[in-house]
Amino acid sequence: MKPYDIELQRPIGMHHDKGVLELRMDALVQARSLRDDSPPGSTFRIPVDHARTLLMLLKQQLAELDKLQPRSRRSGRA
């Protein structure tokens, strides 16, 4: 696995289609060299303001998805 440093520059938008959320953003992606003392994995860096924006967009998208789901019906009760 090749690790990357991913820095979010600017969130552009988010939408859902067929059960998948798609995030559009400007990001800086750089390959990172593996070190013996660090676990292998990629790092995602995001400013607090952008994190709040993404959280707000995610909540909106999930609320829209919840509206599309049918209400569960009670079964097995007389």
C-alpha positions as a LaTeX table, in Angstrom:
\begin{tabular}{lrrr}
\hline
Residue & $x$ (\AA) & $y$ (\AA) & $z$ (\AA) \\
\hline
Met1 & 0.00 & 0.00 & 0.00 \\
Lys2 & 1.37 & 3.38 & $-0.96$ \\
Pro3 & 0.55 & 6.11 & 1.60 \\
Tyr4 & $-0.46$ & 9.62 & 0.59 \\
Asp5 & $-0.79$ & 12.98 & 2.30 \\
Ile6 & $-4.12$ & 14.46 & 1.20 \\
Glu7 & $-4.83$ & 18.09 & 2.01 \\
Leu8 & $-8.28$ & 19.45 & 1.32 \\
Gln9 & $-7.99$ & 22.85 & $-0.34$ \\
Arg10 & $-11.67$ & 23.66 & $-0.88$ \\
Pro11 & $-14.94$ & 21.71 & $-0.67$ \\
Ile12 & $-17.04$ & 22.27 & $-3.78$ \\
Gly13 & $-20.16$ & 20.22 & $-3.21$ \\
Met14 & $-21.74$ & 16.89 & $-2.40$ \\
His15 & $-24.55$ & 14.83 & $-3.88$ \\
His16 & $-25.87$ & 11.31 & $-3.69$ \\
Asp17 & $-26.79$ & 8.91 & $-6.45$ \\
Lys18 & $-27.83$ & 5.28 & $-6.14$ \\
Gly19 & $-26.64$ & 4.84 & $-2.57$ \\
Val20 & $-23.27$ & 6.57 & $-3.01$ \\
Leu21 & $-22.30$ & 10.00 & $-1.70$ \\
Glu22 & $-19.96$ & 11.89 & $-4.00$ \\
Leu23 & $-17.82$ & 14.73 & $-2.66$ \\
Arg24 & $-16.35$ & 17.25 & $-5.06$ \\
Met25 & $-13.31$ & 19.09 & $-3.75$ \\
Asp26 & $-10.00$ & 20.64 & $-4.63$ \\
Ala27 & $-7.25$ & 18.69 & $-2.92$ \\
Leu28 & $-3.47$ & 18.44 & $-2.86$ \\
Val29 & $-2.35$ & 14.80 & $-3.00$ \\
Gln30 & 1.30 & 13.89 & $-2.45$ \\
Ala31 & 2.92 & 10.48 & $-2.11$ \\
Arg32 & 4.53 & 9.94 & 1.28 \\
Ser33 & 7.57 & 7.81 & 1.98 \\
Leu34 & 7.19 & 4.98 & 4.45 \\
Arg35 & 9.05 & 5.27 & 7.72 \\
Asp36 & 9.83 & 2.37 & 9.99 \\
Asp37 & 8.27 & 4.02 & 13.06 \\
Ser38 & 4.97 & 5.07 & 11.46 \\
Pro39 & 2.09 & 2.76 & 10.56 \\
Pro40 & 1.35 & 2.43 & 6.83 \\
Gly41 & $-1.64$ & 4.52 & 5.86 \\
Ser42 & $-2.69$ & 7.74 & 4.21 \\
Thr43 & $-3.28$ & 11.02 & 6.03 \\
Phe44 & $-6.21$ & 13.35 & 5.32 \\
Arg45 & $-5.71$ & 16.92 & 6.50 \\
Ile46 & $-8.55$ & 19.38 & 6.62 \\
Pro47 & $-8.94$ & 22.88 & 8.07 \\
Val48 & $-11.59$ & 23.22 & 10.79 \\
Asp49 & $-13.74$ & 25.57 & 8.67 \\
His50 & $-13.78$ & 23.07 & 5.80 \\
Ala51 & $-14.54$ & 20.21 & 8.22 \\
Arg52 & $-17.58$ & 22.10 & 9.48 \\
Thr53 & $-18.72$ & 22.74 & 5.92 \\
Leu54 & $-18.33$ & 19.06 & 5.05 \\
Leu55 & $-20.22$ & 18.02 & 8.18 \\
Met56 & $-23.07$ & 20.36 & 7.25 \\
Leu57 & $-23.16$ & 19.02 & 3.67 \\
Leu58 & $-23.09$ & 15.44 & 4.93 \\
Lys59 & $-25.98$ & 16.07 & 7.33 \\
Gln60 & $-28.03$ & 17.61 & 4.51 \\
Gln61 & $-27.37$ & 14.68 & 2.19 \\
Leu62 & $-28.21$ & 12.10 & 4.86 \\
Ala63 & $-31.44$ & 13.94 & 5.70 \\
Glu64 & $-32.41$ & 13.84 & 2.01 \\
Leu65 & $-31.64$ & 10.12 & 1.86 \\
Asp66 & $-33.76$ & 9.50 & 4.97 \\
Lys67 & $-36.71$ & 11.24 & 3.31 \\
Leu68 & $-36.46$ & 8.84 & 0.37 \\
Gln69 & $-36.58$ & 5.72 & 2.56 \\
Pro70 & $-40.05$ & 4.25 & 3.15 \\
Arg71 & $-41.26$ & 4.20 & 6.72 \\
Ser72 & $-40.89$ & 0.82 & 8.30 \\
Arg73 & $-44.12$ & $-1.06$ & 8.79 \\
Arg74 & $-44.99$ & $-2.85$ & 11.96 \\
Ser75 & $-45.09$ & $-6.55$ & 11.34 \\
Gly76 & $-46.13$ & $-9.45$ & 13.50 \\
Arg77 & $-48.42$ & $-7.40$ & 15.73 \\
Ala78 & $-52.10$ & $-8.03$ & 15.92 \\
\hline
\end{tabular}
